């Protein structure tokens, strides 16, 4: 299985090119509008097409590269069911599976940061197992932190925080060896104590991520909402653009 991370330090966003080179089926997760040429160049370098584009959720801090990628490649767009976008896509329910040759992608509903949010657990069948090797966690489980619950809904952020806590418990059901690849790292306003290291494992986060250590849901919510950073600049405009799915909309 091919895996290539793309780190955008301007917004501290991470996105990923991955997939099966045996069957020529690559995909991108949480693409950034400014990196579309990079995804295409990396795919061309290995002589493989991009056939799928996944969003973990409708982004609030950067304009998505999904519309342009779909337009330039003919790839299928996949988003969580209920994402509320206005463009053609496949709406994935919790537990839905997308087969990309020997690469198997399983959607895990992880609401809380956004009402419609998925993590994507990925298995490489060539490794002799259908168990997950890695998980793209979007803005739910971050490295050293978890996603903020206040950006995508108006109302009780504490209630959203408790929804997020339940989602994190689902991710902690994954084996310790599973590699955690989130969509943000240190510098992002989508968290507060994010590590500069953009990669971890379920086991390491279970042992060292303080936000995963709260036994009490109310205490978790209180800690999560403390010292919340300001929202991303231009959030409303960015979310509106990402819901419309207009290629080339400026960040």
C-alpha positions as CSV (number, residue, x, y, z in Angstrom):
1,X,0.0,0.0,0.0
2,X,1.2,3.5,-0.9
3,X,1.0,6.2,1.8
4,X,2.2,9.8,1.3
5,X,1.5,12.5,3.8
6,X,1.1,16.2,2.8
7,X,1.7,18.7,5.6
8,X,0.6,22.3,5.0
9,X,2.4,24.4,7.6
10,X,0.5,27.6,6.7
11,X,-2.7,26.1,8.3
12,X,-1.1,23.1,10.1
13,X,-3.3,20.8,8.0
14,X,-2.4,17.2,7.1
15,X,-3.8,15.3,4.2
16,X,-2.9,12.0,2.7
17,X,-2.5,10.2,-0.6
18,X,-2.9,6.4,-0.2
19,X,-4.1,3.3,-1.8
20,X,-3.4,0.1,-3.8
21,X,-0.7,0.3,-6.5
22,X,-1.3,-3.4,-7.5
23,X,-4.8,-2.5,-8.7
24,X,-4.0,1.2,-9.6
25,X,-6.5,2.7,-7.1
26,X,-5.3,5.7,-5.1
27,X,-7.3,8.0,-2.9
28,X,-6.8,11.3,-1.0
29,X,-8.1,12.1,2.5
30,X,-9.0,15.7,3.5
31,X,-7.4,17.4,0.5
32,X,-6.3,21.0,0.7
33,X,-7.2,23.3,-2.3
34,X,-3.6,24.6,-2.4
35,X,-2.1,21.1,-2.7
36,X,-4.1,19.6,-5.6
37,X,-1.1,19.8,-8.0
38,X,1.0,18.0,-5.4
39,X,-1.4,15.1,-5.0
40,X,-1.6,14.7,-8.8
41,X,2.2,14.9,-9.2
42,X,2.7,12.3,-6.5
43,X,0.2,9.9,-8.2
44,X,1.7,10.5,-11.6
45,X,5.2,9.7,-10.2
46,X,4.1,6.2,-9.3
47,X,2.0,5.9,-12.5
48,X,-1.3,5.4,-10.6
49,X,-4.7,7.3,-10.9
50,X,-6.6,8.9,-8.0
51,X,-10.0,7.2,-8.1
52,X,-11.4,8.3,-4.7
53,X,-11.4,11.4,-2.5
54,X,-12.5,11.2,1.2
55,X,-13.5,14.0,3.5
56,X,-13.7,13.3,7.2
57,X,-16.1,16.2,7.5
58,X,-16.9,19.6,6.0
59,X,-13.8,21.6,6.8
60,X,-14.0,25.0,8.6
61,X,-10.3,26.2,8.4
62,X,-9.4,25.6,4.8
63,X,-11.0,25.3,1.4
64,X,-11.2,21.7,0.3
65,X,-9.4,20.4,-2.8
66,X,-12.1,17.8,-3.3
67,X,-14.0,19.6,-6.1
68,X,-10.8,20.3,-8.2
69,X,-9.5,16.8,-7.6
70,X,-12.8,15.2,-8.7
71,X,-13.0,17.5,-11.7
72,X,-9.5,16.7,-12.9
73,X,-9.5,13.0,-12.2
74,X,-13.1,11.8,-12.3
75,X,-12.6,10.4,-8.8
76,X,-15.6,9.5,-6.6
77,X,-16.2,11.8,-3.7
78,X,-17.0,10.2,-0.3
79,X,-18.3,12.1,2.7
80,X,-20.1,11.1,5.9
81,X,-23.9,10.7,5.6
82,X,-25.6,13.9,6.7
83,X,-22.7,16.2,5.7
84,X,-25.1,18.6,4.1
85,X,-23.1,19.3,0.9
86,X,-24.6,20.4,-2.4
87,X,-22.5,18.4,-4.8
88,X,-22.6,14.8,-6.1
89,X,-21.0,12.4,-3.7
90,X,-21.4,9.0,-2.0
91,X,-22.7,9.4,1.5
92,X,-21.1,6.8,3.8
93,X,-23.0,5.4,6.7
94,X,-21.2,4.2,9.9
95,X,-19.4,0.9,9.1
96,X,-19.5,1.4,5.3
97,X,-16.6,-0.2,3.4
98,X,-14.9,1.1,0.3
99,X,-12.6,-1.4,-1.5
100,X,-9.6,0.1,-3.3
101,X,-8.0,-3.1,-4.6
102,X,-6.0,-4.5,-1.7
103,X,-6.7,-1.4,0.4
104,X,-9.9,-1.6,2.4
105,X,-11.4,1.6,3.9
106,X,-14.0,1.4,6.7
107,X,-15.9,4.4,7.9
108,X,-16.2,4.9,11.6
109,X,-18.7,7.6,12.7
110,X,-17.0,9.9,15.1
111,X,-19.2,13.0,15.6
112,X,-18.5,15.7,18.1
113,X,-16.1,18.0,16.3
114,X,-18.7,18.2,13.6
115,X,-22.2,16.5,13.6
116,X,-21.2,14.5,10.5
117,X,-17.7,13.3,11.0
118,X,-16.0,10.0,10.1
119,X,-12.6,8.4,10.8
120,X,-11.4,6.0,8.2
121,X,-9.8,2.8,9.3
122,X,-7.5,1.3,6.6
123,X,-6.5,-2.3,6.1
124,X,-3.8,-3.5,3.7
125,X,-5.0,-7.0,2.6
126,X,-1.5,-7.8,1.2
127,X,-0.2,-7.9,4.8
128,X,-2.2,-11.1,5.4
129,X,-4.9,-9.6,7.6
130,X,-8.1,-7.6,7.1
131,X,-7.5,-5.8,10.5
132,X,-6.7,-2.1,10.4
133,X,-3.2,-0.9,9.9
134,X,-3.9,2.8,10.2
135,X,-6.7,5.2,10.8
136,X,-7.3,8.7,9.4
137,X,-8.9,10.4,12.4
138,X,-9.7,13.8,10.9
139,X,-10.4,16.3,13.7
140,X,-11.6,13.8,16.3
141,X,-8.5,12.2,17.8
142,X,-5.4,14.4,17.4
143,X,-1.9,13.9,18.5
144,X,-1.7,14.9,22.2
145,X,-5.2,16.4,22.0
146,X,-8.7,16.0,20.6
147,X,-10.8,18.2,18.3
148,X,-12.7,21.2,19.6
149,X,-16.5,20.8,19.7
150,X,-17.7,24.3,19.1
151,X,-17.0,25.2,15.5
152,X,-19.8,23.4,13.6
153,X,-22.9,23.8,15.8
154,X,-24.6,26.7,17.5
155,X,-25.6,25.9,21.0
156,X,-24.4,23.7,23.8
157,X,-20.7,23.0,23.1
158,X,-20.6,20.9,26.3
159,X,-23.2,18.5,24.9
160,X,-21.1,18.2,21.7
161,X,-18.0,17.6,23.8
162,X,-19.7,14.6,25.4
163,X,-20.7,13.3,21.9
164,X,-17.0,13.6,21.0
165,X,-16.0,11.7,24.1
166,X,-18.2,8.7,23.0
167,X,-16.6,8.9,19.5
168,X,-13.1,8.8,21.0
169,X,-14.0,5.7,23.0
170,X,-14.9,4.0,19.7
171,X,-11.5,4.8,18.3
172,X,-9.8,3.5,21.5
173,X,-11.4,0.1,20.7
174,X,-8.9,-0.2,17.8
175,X,-5.7,-2.2,18.5
176,X,-2.8,-0.3,20.1
177,X,-0.6,-0.8,17.0
178,X,-2.9,1.1,14.7
179,X,-1.2,4.2,13.3
180,X,-3.1,7.5,14.0
181,X,-3.0,10.0,11.1
182,X,-5.0,13.1,12.0
183,X,-5.8,16.1,9.8
184,X,-4.1,18.7,12.0
185,X,-0.9,19.1,14.0
186,X,0.6,21.8,16.2
187,X,-0.4,25.3,15.1
188,X,-3.9,24.5,14.2
189,X,-6.8,26.3,15.9
190,X,-8.8,23.0,15.8
191,X,-7.0,21.9,19.0
192,X,-4.9,23.4,21.8
193,X,-2.2,21.1,22.9
194,X,-1.4,19.4,19.6
195,X,2.0,17.8,19.1
196,X,4.4,18.9,16.4
197,X,4.7,15.2,15.6
198,X,1.9,14.5,13.1
199,X,1.9,10.7,13.6
200,X,1.1,8.5,16.6
201,X,-0.5,5.2,17.4
202,X,-3.7,4.3,19.3
203,X,-1.6,2.8,22.1
204,X,0.6,5.8,22.5
205,X,-2.4,8.2,22.6
206,X,-4.2,5.9,25.1
207,X,-1.2,6.1,27.4
208,X,-0.1,9.7,26.9
209,X,-3.0,11.9,25.6
210,X,-4.4,13.6,28.7
211,X,-7.7,14.3,27.1
212,X,-8.3,10.5,26.9
213,X,-7.8,10.0,30.6
214,X,-11.0,11.5,32.0
215,X,-13.4,8.9,33.5
216,X,-16.1,11.5,34.0
217,X,-17.9,12.9,30.9
218,X,-18.6,16.3,32.6
219,X,-15.0,16.7,33.6
220,X,-13.9,15.9,30.0
221,X,-16.2,18.5,28.6
222,X,-15.0,21.1,31.1
223,X,-11.4,20.5,30.3
224,X,-12.0,20.5,26.5
225,X,-13.8,23.8,26.6
226,X,-11.1,25.6,28.7
227,X,-9.0,28.1,26.8
228,X,-10.7,27.5,23.5
229,X,-8.8,29.3,20.8
230,X,-10.6,31.8,18.5
231,X,-12.3,30.3,15.4
232,X,-10.5,30.0,12.1
233,X,-10.4,33.3,10.1
234,X,-13.2,33.3,7.5
235,X,-14.8,30.2,8.9
236,X,-18.3,30.9,7.6
237,X,-17.1,31.7,4.1
238,X,-14.9,28.6,4.1
239,X,-17.7,26.3,5.3
240,X,-20.1,27.7,2.7
241,X,-17.6,27.2,-0.1
242,X,-16.9,23.6,1.0
243,X,-20.6,22.8,1.2
244,X,-21.1,24.2,-2.4
245,X,-18.1,22.3,-3.7
246,X,-16.9,25.0,-6.0
247,X,-13.4,24.2,-7.4
248,X,-10.9,26.9,-7.1
249,X,-12.6,28.9,-4.4
250,X,-9.8,31.0,-2.8
251,X,-8.8,30.2,0.9
